[in-house]
Amino acid sequence: MTTLYAFSALTTSGSPLPLSSLQGRVVLLVNTASECGYTRQYAGLQQLHAELSAAGLSVLAFPCNQFGGQEPGSDQDIADFCSSRFAVGFPVLAKVEVNGAQADPLWRWLTQADTPHPHPVKWNFTKFLVDGQGRVVKRYEPAVEPHELREDIENLLKRAAASG
């Protein structure tokens, strides 16, 4: 069975980030955009990161320009925006496509695009929660605010601590 750990992502500098480096951690993956009505969710994502990263949570932002052209900037522009506007301390990775023929392999797996019943990402700030074994356990649509994920995240963190 494929898990999160089989994939890697590119940092804004173009270096690979093997997701196997997150083994044992609870991971929240989010497709993001700087010019979206949901962009304010960066603040809530940063709060989750600040409060729960020491307990084993990793938040990863994957900028995407596929929805309304709301992420037109370069990787460096995006990183600068996230840092200056929201003081983001979690990784904001290189821009990816999350749907379609050019979708990043990680996002094809998250949406199961290779299955008979794919469920593509509908809009920016769709969130995927992955447990400490690298399995997707829940998907949240864009309108779900980061603070609404806290109970699910804390339950996974407790499970990971108990098994680790």
C-alpha positions in Angstrom: 0.0 0.0 0.0 1.3 3.4 -0.9 1.7 6.0 1.9 2.7 9.6 2.1 6.3 8.5 2.6 6.6 7.2 -1.0 6.5 10.8 -2.3 8.7 13.9 -2.3 7.9 17.6 -2.8 10.0 20.4 -4.1 11.0 23.3 -1.9 10.8 26.8 -3.3 14.6 26.6 -3.9 14.0 23.5 -6.1 15.4 21.0 -3.6 13.5 17.8 -3.0 11.9 17.2 0.3 11.4 13.5 0.9 8.2 13.1 2.7 9.6 10.0 4.4 11.4 12.6 6.6 8.0 13.1 8.2 7.5 9.5 9.3 5.7 9.2 12.5 4.3 12.7 12.3 0.7 13.8 11.7 0.7 15.8 8.5 -1.7 18.4 7.2 -1.4 19.1 3.4 -3.1 22.1 2.0 -3.3 23.5 -1.6 -3.1 27.2 -1.2 -3.4 30.5 -3.1 -2.3 34.0 -2.2 -5.2 35.8 -3.9 -8.1 33.6 -2.7 -10.9 34.5 -0.3 -9.7 31.7 1.9 -6.1 33.0 2.0 -6.8 34.3 5.6 -6.7 30.6 6.6 -2.9 30.9 6.5 -3.3 32.5 10.0 -5.1 29.5 11.4 -2.7 27.1 9.7 0.2 29.0 11.3 -1.6 28.8 14.7 -2.0 25.0 14.4 1.7 24.8 13.5 2.8 27.0 16.3 0.7 25.1 18.9 1.0 21.5 17.8 4.3 21.1 15.8 6.2 20.1 19.0 3.6 17.4 19.6 4.1 15.9 16.2 2.1 18.0 13.6 3.6 19.0 10.3 1.8 21.5 8.1 2.7 21.7 4.4 1.4 24.3 2.0 1.3 23.5 -1.7 0.6 26.7 -3.7 -1.6 26.1 -6.8 -2.7 28.4 -9.6 -5.4 26.1 -11.1 -8.4 27.7 -9.5 -9.2 31.2 -10.8 -5.5 32.0 -11.4 -5.3 33.0 -7.7 -1.6 32.1 -7.3 0.1 33.8 -10.2 3.4 34.7 -8.5 6.7 32.9 -8.5 7.7 30.5 -5.8 9.8 33.2 -4.2 6.9 35.7 -4.4 4.6 33.2 -2.7 7.2 32.4 0.1 7.8 36.1 0.7 4.0 36.8 0.9 3.4 34.0 3.4 6.3 35.1 5.5 5.5 38.8 5.6 1.7 38.7 5.7 1.1 35.7 7.9 4.6 34.9 9.5 4.2 31.4 8.3 6.7 29.1 9.9 5.8 25.9 8.2 7.0 24.8 4.7 5.5 26.6 1.7 6.6 24.4 -1.1 7.0 24.9 -4.9 3.8 25.6 -6.9 2.1 22.4 -8.1 -0.9 21.3 -10.1 -3.4 19.2 -8.0 -5.8 18.1 -10.7 -5.5 16.9 -14.3 -2.9 15.3 -16.5 -0.1 17.5 -15.0 -1.1 16.9 -11.4 1.8 16.2 -9.0 2.0 12.5 -8.2 1.4 13.3 -4.5 -1.8 15.0 -5.3 -2.9 12.3 -7.7 -2.5 9.9 -4.7 -4.3 12.2 -2.3 -7.3 12.5 -4.7 -6.9 8.9 -5.9 -6.9 10.2 -9.5 -5.7 6.7 -10.6 -8.8 5.0 -9.3 -12.1 4.5 -11.1 -13.8 7.1 -8.8 -11.4 10.0 -8.5 -12.4 13.0 -6.3 -10.6 16.0 -7.7 -9.8 19.1 -5.6 -12.6 21.6 -6.1 -10.9 24.8 -4.9 -8.0 26.3 -3.0 -7.4 25.4 0.7 -8.6 21.8 0.4 -6.9 20.0 3.3 -5.8 16.4 3.7 -5.0 15.0 7.1 -2.4 12.1 7.2 -1.8 9.9 10.3 1.6 8.9 11.7 1.7 5.9 9.4 1.4 8.0 6.3 -2.2 7.2 5.5 -4.9 9.8 4.5 -7.5 9.7 7.2 -9.6 12.7 6.4 -10.3 15.3 3.7 -11.7 18.8 4.5 -13.2 21.1 1.9 -12.0 24.7 1.6 -14.7 26.3 3.8 -13.6 24.2 6.8 -11.5 26.5 8.9 -8.1 25.3 10.4 -9.3 25.5 14.0 -12.1 23.1 13.1 -9.5 20.4 12.4 -7.9 20.7 15.9 -9.8 17.8 17.6 -9.1 15.4 14.7 -5.4 16.4 14.7 -5.1 16.1 18.5 -6.7 12.6 18.4 -4.2 11.5 15.8 -1.4 13.0 17.8 -2.5 11.0 20.9 -2.7 7.8 18.8 0.8 8.4 17.4 2.2 9.1 20.8 0.6 5.9 22.2 2.0 3.7 19.4 5.4 5.4 19.2 
